[in-house]
Amino acid sequence: MNMEKKLLLQVMNLKKYFPASKGLFTNRQVRFVKAVDDVSFDVYDGETLGLVGETGCGKTTVARTILQLYHPTSGKIIFDGVDLSSLPENYLRKMRRRMQMIFQDPYASLNPRMTVGSIISAPLDVHTDLKRSEKQEKVQDLLKLVGLNPDFVNRYPHEFSGGQRQRIGIARALALSPDLVICDEPISSLDVSIQAQVVNLLEELQDRLGLTYIFVAHDLSMVRHISDRMVVMYLGKVMELADRNEIYLHPRHPYTKALMSAVPIPNPRKARDRQRIILKGDIPSPLNPPQGCNFNTRCPLAQDICFEKDPEYREIEPNHFVACHLA
């Protein structure tokens, strides 16, 4: 990554395990779900880092753990030089002003009993001492910023479409002028035409306000469009991290190659000539991940060492990191 840019966030050896109990009437913990297992990456000021992978690979858990909505099992999350995982609650509350989240489901993330004005002003109520008139003015400015009519402040969420609700969620996330915004699949539940509008809005806001994004998504084409760099995850671990074009044009991990082969190509001739990599089998359970490389049960290139030793996550080229014995 360009070292001229300021390092905003460091995720270092992050682990998040959830206890799994056994028995209906007992709460005996016997195993742990390894939702996130030794994840590391950096995020630079003003960039968009894409986080991709199959359902259940730990993307959302990483996002929520960065914001301390989940407390990490181990590892460090350093935001602007401050280790969030060791901060007392009163200091963490102040840091949360600088980190916000746009949630996946605009139908579930907005309180149906609250007006739009109350929803957007909620962060201002908690973190600021603004007067009521100042809050109202701020809410109207935020609605204008995301392309909604300021007169909508007294309406309720059920009166809006999915795209409009997500714009309200974006306005709420921007209320405290954060440095980092985590977008947790913000377009997955929207129509395709509305998806483009929301992504364009996010890009416009980034240019205007200098925001930094972590963009969690399944849509690989959309991630390539909006991201500067990409992190590919599988079963709680990072498989590959590189510039978006490097990931698409020169993937080095077998799992990344399989993902990229599934991305639609608008040119029919190129699409016919491309060889699709079909992965066989199901993703192993994070309760009992395989020994060695997590991907060895589905990898078409797996060798003996892949079943014996966990691959080292290393830099194979400048700013291109891979966790694979064969890369």
C-alpha positions as CSV (number, residue, x, y, z in Angstrom):
1,M,0.0,0.0,0.0
2,N,1.1,3.6,-0.7
3,M,3.1,4.5,2.4
4,E,2.2,8.2,1.9
5,K,-1.2,7.5,3.2
6,K,-1.9,7.5,6.9
7,L,-2.4,4.2,8.6
8,L,-5.8,4.4,10.2
9,L,-6.6,0.9,11.4
10,Q,-4.5,-2.2,12.2
11,V,-6.1,-5.6,12.8
12,M,-3.4,-7.9,14.3
13,N,-3.9,-11.6,14.8
14,L,-7.6,-11.1,15.6
15,K,-9.5,-14.1,17.0
16,K,-13.1,-14.4,17.9
17,Y,-14.3,-17.7,19.3
18,F,-17.9,-18.3,20.4
19,P,-18.5,-20.9,23.1
20,A,-20.7,-23.8,22.1
21,S,-22.6,-25.6,24.9
22,K,-23.8,-29.1,24.9
23,G,-27.1,-30.4,26.4
24,L,-30.6,-29.0,26.8
25,F,-30.5,-28.4,30.5
26,T,-26.7,-28.0,31.1
27,N,-24.5,-25.2,30.0
28,R,-21.3,-27.2,29.7
29,Q,-19.0,-25.6,27.2
30,V,-17.2,-28.3,25.2
31,R,-16.1,-26.6,22.0
32,F,-15.7,-23.2,20.4
33,V,-16.9,-21.9,17.1
34,K,-13.8,-20.3,15.5
35,A,-15.6,-17.5,13.7
36,V,-12.5,-15.4,13.2
37,D,-9.1,-17.2,13.5
38,D,-5.9,-15.1,13.4
39,V,-6.9,-12.4,10.9
40,S,-4.5,-9.5,10.2
41,F,-4.8,-6.5,7.8
42,D,-4.3,-2.7,7.6
43,V,-6.7,0.0,6.5
44,Y,-5.3,3.3,5.3
45,D,-7.0,6.7,5.5
46,G,-9.3,7.5,2.6
47,E,-9.3,4.0,1.1
48,T,-11.9,1.4,0.6
49,L,-11.0,-2.1,1.7
50,G,-13.2,-4.8,0.4
51,L,-13.9,-7.9,2.5
52,V,-15.2,-10.9,0.5
53,G,-15.9,-14.6,1.0
54,E,-18.7,-17.2,1.2
55,T,-21.5,-17.0,3.7
56,G,-20.2,-17.9,7.2
57,C,-16.5,-17.1,6.5
58,G,-16.4,-14.5,9.3
59,K,-16.7,-11.2,7.4
60,T,-19.5,-9.7,9.6
61,T,-17.9,-11.0,12.8
62,V,-14.6,-9.2,11.8
63,A,-16.6,-6.0,11.2
64,R,-18.5,-6.2,14.5
65,T,-15.4,-7.1,16.4
66,I,-13.5,-4.0,15.0
67,L,-16.3,-1.8,16.4
68,Q,-16.1,-3.8,19.7
69,L,-19.7,-4.9,19.3
70,Y,-18.1,-8.3,20.0
71,H,-15.1,-8.4,22.4
72,P,-12.2,-10.2,20.7
73,T,-11.0,-13.5,22.1
74,S,-7.4,-12.4,21.4
75,G,-5.4,-10.1,19.1
76,K,-5.3,-6.3,18.7
77,I,-7.4,-3.7,17.0
78,I,-5.4,-0.5,16.8
79,F,-7.4,2.5,15.5
80,D,-5.4,5.7,14.9
81,G,-2.7,4.5,17.3
82,V,-5.1,3.4,20.1
83,D,-5.7,-0.3,21.0
84,L,-9.5,-0.6,21.2
85,S,-9.5,-4.1,22.7
86,S,-7.9,-2.8,26.0
87,L,-9.8,0.5,26.3
88,P,-12.1,1.1,29.3
89,E,-15.7,1.5,28.4
90,N,-15.8,5.3,28.9
91,Y,-12.9,5.9,26.6
92,L,-14.2,3.3,24.1
93,R,-17.5,5.3,23.9
94,K,-15.6,8.4,22.9
95,M,-13.7,6.4,20.2
96,R,-17.0,5.1,18.8
97,R,-17.8,8.6,17.5
98,R,-15.1,8.0,14.9
99,M,-16.3,4.6,13.8
100,Q,-19.8,3.8,12.5
101,M,-21.6,1.0,10.7
102,I,-24.1,0.7,7.9
103,F,-26.1,-2.5,8.5
104,Q,-27.1,-5.1,6.0
105,D,-30.9,-5.0,6.3
106,P,-32.5,-1.6,6.0
107,Y,-35.8,-3.1,7.1
108,A,-34.5,-4.4,10.4
109,S,-31.9,-1.8,11.3
110,L,-34.4,1.1,11.7
111,N,-36.8,1.2,14.7
112,P,-40.3,1.2,13.2
113,R,-41.6,3.2,16.2
114,M,-39.2,6.1,15.7
115,T,-39.5,8.9,13.2
116,V,-36.7,9.5,10.7
117,G,-35.6,12.5,12.6
118,S,-35.4,10.6,15.9
119,I,-33.4,7.8,14.2
120,I,-30.8,10.1,12.7
121,S,-30.5,12.3,15.8
122,A,-30.0,9.3,18.1
123,P,-26.2,9.4,17.9
124,L,-26.3,13.1,18.5
125,D,-28.4,12.6,21.6
126,V,-25.8,10.2,23.0
127,H,-22.5,11.8,22.0
128,T,-23.1,15.5,21.7
129,D,-24.6,18.4,23.8
130,L,-26.3,20.1,20.8
131,K,-29.5,22.1,21.4
132,R,-32.7,20.7,19.9
133,S,-32.8,23.3,17.2
134,E,-29.2,22.5,16.2
135,K,-30.0,18.8,16.1
136,Q,-33.0,19.4,13.8
137,E,-30.8,21.5,11.5
138,K,-28.1,18.8,11.5
139,V,-30.7,16.1,10.7
140,Q,-32.1,18.1,7.8
141,D,-28.6,18.7,6.4
142,L,-27.9,14.9,6.6
143,L,-31.1,14.1,4.7
144,K,-30.0,16.5,2.0
145,L,-26.6,15.0,1.9
146,V,-27.9,11.5,1.2
147,G,-30.4,12.7,-1.4
148,L,-33.7,12.7,0.7
149,N,-36.2,15.5,1.3
150,P,-35.6,17.3,4.6
151,D,-39.3,17.4,5.1
152,F,-39.2,13.6,5.7
153,V,-38.1,14.0,9.3
154,N,-41.5,13.3,10.8
155,R,-42.2,10.2,8.7
156,Y,-41.7,6.6,9.8
157,P,-39.5,3.8,8.2
158,H,-42.5,1.9,6.8
159,E,-43.3,4.8,4.5
160,F,-40.0,4.4,2.6
161,S,-38.7,2.0,0.0
162,G,-35.7,-0.2,0.7
163,G,-33.2,2.2,-1.0
164,Q,-34.6,5.2,0.9
165,R,-34.3,3.3,4.2
166,Q,-30.7,2.5,3.5
167,R,-30.1,6.2,2.8
168,I,-31.5,6.9,6.2
169,G,-29.1,4.3,7.7
170,I,-26.2,6.1,5.9
171,A,-27.4,9.4,7.2
172,R,-27.4,8.0,10.8
173,A,-23.9,6.6,10.3
174,L,-22.6,10.0,9.2
175,A,-24.3,12.0,12.0
176,L,-21.1,12.1,14.1
177,S,-18.7,12.8,11.1
178,P,-16.8,9.5,11.5
179,D,-13.4,8.7,10.1
180,L,-14.2,5.0,9.4
181,V,-17.5,3.6,8.2
182,I,-18.0,-0.2,8.0
183,C,-20.5,-1.1,5.3
184,D,-21.8,-4.6,6.2
185,E,-23.4,-5.8,2.9
186,P,-25.3,-2.6,2.6
187,I,-26.8,-3.4,-0.9
188,S,-27.4,-7.2,-0.6
189,S,-31.2,-6.8,0.2
190,L,-31.8,-4.1,-2.5
191,D,-32.9,-4.3,-6.1
192,V,-30.1,-4.1,-8.7
193,S,-31.0,-0.6,-9.9
194,I,-31.1,0.7,-6.3
195,Q,-27.8,-1.0,-5.5
196,A,-26.1,1.2,-8.1
197,Q,-27.6,4.3,-6.6
198,V,-26.5,3.4,-3.1
199,V,-22.9,2.6,-4.2
200,N,-22.7,5.8,-6.2
201,L,-23.9,7.7,-3.1
202,L,-21.2,6.0,-0.9
203,E,-18.5,7.0,-3.4
204,E,-19.7,10.6,-3.6
205,L,-19.8,10.8,0.2
206,Q,-16.2,9.4,0.4
207,D,-14.9,12.0,-2.1
208,R,-16.7,14.8,-0.3
209,L,-16.1,13.9,3.3
210,G,-12.8,12.0,3.1
211,L,-14.3,8.8,4.5
212,T,-12.6,5.4,4.9
213,Y,-14.7,2.3,4.2
214,I,-14.5,-1.3,5.0
215,F,-16.9,-2.8,2.5
216,V,-18.3,-6.3,3.3
217,A,-20.0,-7.9,0.3
218,H,-20.7,-11.1,-1.7
219,D,-21.0,-9.3,-5.1
220,L,-17.4,-9.6,-6.4
221,S,-18.0,-7.3,-9.3
222,M,-19.3,-4.6,-7.0
223,V,-16.4,-5.0,-4.6
224,R,-14.0,-4.6,-7.5
225,H,-15.8,-1.4,-8.5
226,I,-15.8,0.3,-5.1
227,S,-12.7,-1.1,-3.4
228,D,-9.0,-0.1,-3.6
229,R,-7.8,-3.4,-2.0
230,M,-9.5,-6.7,-1.3
231,V,-9.3,-9.2,1.5
232,V,-10.5,-12.8,0.7
233,M,-11.6,-14.8,3.7
234,Y,-12.5,-18.5,4.1
235,L,-13.6,-20.3,7.3
236,G,-12.4,-17.5,9.6
237,K,-9.0,-16.9,8.0
238,V,-7.5,-14.6,5.4
239,M,-6.6,-16.4,2.2
240,E,-5.3,-13.5,0.2
241,L,-5.0,-9.7,0.3
242,A,-3.9,-7.5,-2.6
243,D,-4.9,-4.6,-4.8
244,R,-8.3,-5.1,-6.4
245,N,-6.9,-5.5,-10.0
246,E,-4.1,-7.8,-8.8
247,I,-6.7,-10.0,-7.1
248,Y,-8.9,-10.1,-10.2
249,L,-6.2,-10.5,-12.8
250,H,-3.5,-12.5,-11.0
251,P,-5.0,-14.4,-8.1
252,R,-2.5,-16.7,-6.3
253,H,-4.6,-18.7,-3.8
254,P,-6.7,-21.6,-5.3
255,Y,-9.8,-20.3,-3.4
256,T,-9.4,-16.8,-4.8
257,K,-9.0,-18.3,-8.3
258,A,-12.3,-20.2,-7.9
259,L,-14.1,-17.1,-6.7
260,M,-12.8,-15.0,-9.6
261,S,-13.8,-17.7,-12.1
262,A,-17.4,-17.2,-11.0
263,V,-17.5,-13.5,-11.8
264,P,-19.6,-12.9,-14.9
265,I,-17.9,-11.5,-17.9
266,P,-19.9,-9.2,-20.2
267,N,-18.0,-10.4,-23.3
268,P,-19.6,-13.6,-24.6
269,R,-16.5,-14.8,-26.4
270,K,-14.2,-14.4,-23.4
271,A,-16.9,-16.0,-21.2
272,R,-16.9,-19.1,-23.5
273,D,-13.1,-19.4,-23.4
274,R,-12.8,-19.0,-19.7
275,Q,-12.4,-22.2,-17.6
276,R,-14.7,-22.2,-14.6
277,I,-13.3,-23.7,-11.4
278,I,-16.0,-25.7,-9.6
279,L,-15.3,-26.4,-5.9
280,K,-16.6,-29.7,-4.6
281,G,-18.0,-30.4,-1.2
282,D,-19.3,-28.2,1.6
283,I,-17.5,-25.7,3.8
284,P,-16.3,-27.5,7.0
285,S,-17.8,-26.5,10.3
286,P,-16.0,-23.8,12.2
287,L,-16.6,-26.0,15.2
288,N,-14.2,-28.5,13.8
289,P,-12.0,-27.0,11.1
290,P,-9.7,-29.3,9.2
291,Q,-6.1,-29.8,10.3
292,G,-3.5,-27.9,8.3
293,C,-4.9,-25.5,5.7
294,N,-8.6,-24.7,6.2
295,F,-9.2,-25.0,2.5
296,N,-7.6,-28.4,2.0
297,T,-10.9,-30.4,1.9
298,R,-12.0,-28.5,-1.2
299,C,-8.8,-27.5,-2.8
300,P,-8.1,-29.1,-6.2
301,L,-4.4,-28.7,-5.8
302,A,-4.0,-29.9,-2.2
303,Q,-0.8,-31.8,-1.3
304,D,0.3,-33.7,1.8
305,I,1.7,-30.6,3.5
306,C,-1.7,-28.9,3.2
307,F,-3.2,-31.5,5.5
308,E,-0.3,-31.4,8.0
309,K,0.7,-27.7,8.4
310,D,-1.2,-24.5,8.6
311,P,0.2,-22.2,5.8
312,E,2.0,-19.1,6.7
313,Y,0.3,-15.8,5.8
314,R,3.1,-14.0,4.0
315,E,4.0,-11.3,1.5
316,I,4.9,-13.0,-1.8
317,E,5.1,-9.8,-3.8
318,P,5.0,-6.1,-2.7
319,N,1.6,-5.6,-1.0
320,H,0.3,-9.0,-2.1
321,F,-0.2,-11.4,0.8
322,V,-1.2,-15.1,0.5
323,A,-1.7,-18.0,3.0
324,C,-0.9,-21.0,0.8
325,H,1.9,-23.5,0.7
326,L,1.8,-23.6,-3.2
327,A,1.7,-19.8,-3.9
